[in-house]
Amino acid sequence: MRLKPIFNFLFQKRTIICVYILLAVVASLKQYLHGSYNNYLIFKYVFWHTWEQKPLYLLDQAYLDSNHYGPFFSIIIAPFALLPDSLGTLLWNLANTIVLLIGIFKLPLPENHKKIIAWICSHECLTSLLSFQFNVGITGLILLSFVYMEKQQSFKAALYLVIGFLVKLYGIVAFAFFLFNKKKLNFLGAVGVVLIVLFCLPMLLSSPSFMVQSYVDWFHSLTAKSLDNEVNLMADISFLGFIRKTFGLHINVLYGCALAGLLLLIALMRSGMYRFKQYRMLILSYVLLCLVLFNTNVESPTYIIGFVGLAIWFILVEKSTYTYALLIFAIILTSFSPSDLFPKFIRQQYVIPYALKAVPCILIWFDVAYRLLFVKFRENKVLEANHG
């Protein structure tokens, strides 16, 4: 009985919001005070290099790394780049955290389910915040695109999709929800308008010719980074990376993406399932998991994207020893393995060299794929209820 007040406190929405804000503040201060905010400097100089019309994708000696975000990112980072780094780093992490929380709490699920998702993802969110990654915000944008597709609000769905796409390409996966939209022509029109406007917007900071060249350079930088990640021990923590590092089998990333895309296409052919929210949200879970499992550019901080997909899967499926075991396995190996909570020897000798962080998500991806392909969904009164 004494645990009930603690449980009630932890499951208050304001408690979760405060915890996430605290994670953002602690991560920002810790890294700033230790001078470990190289990623933020890369982001910051996307704005300044755009303003000065300097190449956006060259190795910069100021921070010994290169940018891989789209030219539109100069608009996103601008308000933060104009501030002192001490304040910019803090507000950057807070902004990303808020976008993720808004995405989670707008999901069409019962309130307690959304709170569970937030708690499951909290440590993985911290991992990403410690690297000042935009993946936290990208995840929120994908969730919001899904939410507004569900609400048939085409402009908002298109806006979040295009922002995610122009910054990191990932937002394009929101097109998987297109078939659920009853106003398809409105949505496609909105995507076209928003894409043109946001594509041109950074030209206000530079020039049309500079922006067009920057988009060409962006494509080449992503291609080069994909090749580099195959020899980078800390990168390619994906399904294909796990196969390559563990079994020595090199599978072209295009084949992996083709397999994931084919299974998604087959699942989407089950149009009779569209009316069930559990099916639609499992599609969301599937694409979030695919973004980390079939992506050679994925690093440990990227896993906030897949982990939200994992948490949504856990909420949707029937609870059993099997599902609880998979969740615990994921929390321990995927979420905790990069941290000091995990034995350093195991992390360095096994988890990193063999990309074992991906394994729980691989198993859950198989489970999601099986359900989407073969399970006959039925009405779930709890899920189908209208939730804000």
C-alpha positions, 0 to 999 in steps of 0.5 A: 500500500505504501508504494501506491502514492509513489506509483501515483506520483510517478504516473502524473503527467507533470512528473514525467514532463519534469523528469524529461526537462531535468534530463535535458538540463542535466545532459546539457550542463554536464556536456557543456561543462566538460566541453563535450558538445562537438555535435552542437558546434557542428549544428551551430555552424550550419547556420553561420556557414549558410549565412556566410555561404561557405560549404556545409559539408566539408570537414571543418577544423573547428570541430574536426567533423562534418555536417550531415543534415540538410540545408534546411537545418540552418533555419531550425538551428538559427535561434540557438546559433545566435545565442552563447553556447552555454544557453544555446546547448541548453535550449536546443536540448529542451526544444527537442525534448518538448517536441518529443513529449508533445508527439508522445502525449498527442498519440491516440492512446489512453493517457496511462499508455502514453505515460508508460511509453514516456517512461520506457523511452526516458533513458534512451532519450537521455543517451541522445540528449547527451550527444545533442542529437536532433533524433529526439526532435525527429522522433517527435516530428514523425509521431506528430505527422502520424497524429495529424494524419489520423486526425485528417489534418493534411497541412499539419501532417505534411508540415511535420513530414517535410521538416523531418525529410529536409533535415534528415530524410527520416521524415519520409517514412511518414508517407507509410501513413498516407493510405490512412488519410481520407483526404489524399489529394489534400495531403499531397497538395499540402506536401507539395506546397510545404516542400517548395516553401521550406526548400526555398526558405534557407535562400533568405539566409544565403542565395538560390544558387548556394542552396541548390548546390548545398542540396547536391553536396548533401546527397554526396555527403550522405553517400560517403558517410554510409560507406564510412560507417561500414568501417566505423566501430561506433556506427552502423548499429543496425540489423545489417551491421549486426549481421556484418560484424557478427557473421562477416556477411556484407549485405547491401543496405539497399537489399535490407531496405527493399526487404523492409519496404516489401514487407511493409507494402504487403502489410499495407495491402491488407486494407481491411485492417485499416479501420483498426487503430492497433494495426495503424499504430503497429505500422507506426511502430514498424517504420520507427524500428526500420529507421534504426535497423535498416540504416547504416548511419545509425549510432547509439544516440539514434536509437531513441527513434527505434525505442519509441517504436518498441515502446508503442509495440509493447503498449499495443500487444497482449501482455505475456512472459514473452512480451515482458521478457523482450521489453526487459531485454531491450531496456538492459541491452539496447538502452542501458548498454552504452551507459555506466549502468552496464558492465564496461567489459561486456560493452567493450568486448561484445556489445560494441564490436558485434552491434548487439544493441540492435538485437532486441529491436531486431526481435521485436521488429520480427514480431511486429512484422508477423502481426502486420502480415498475419494477425487478424485485428479486432476492435479494441474498445480501449484503443478505439476510444477517442483519445486527445 
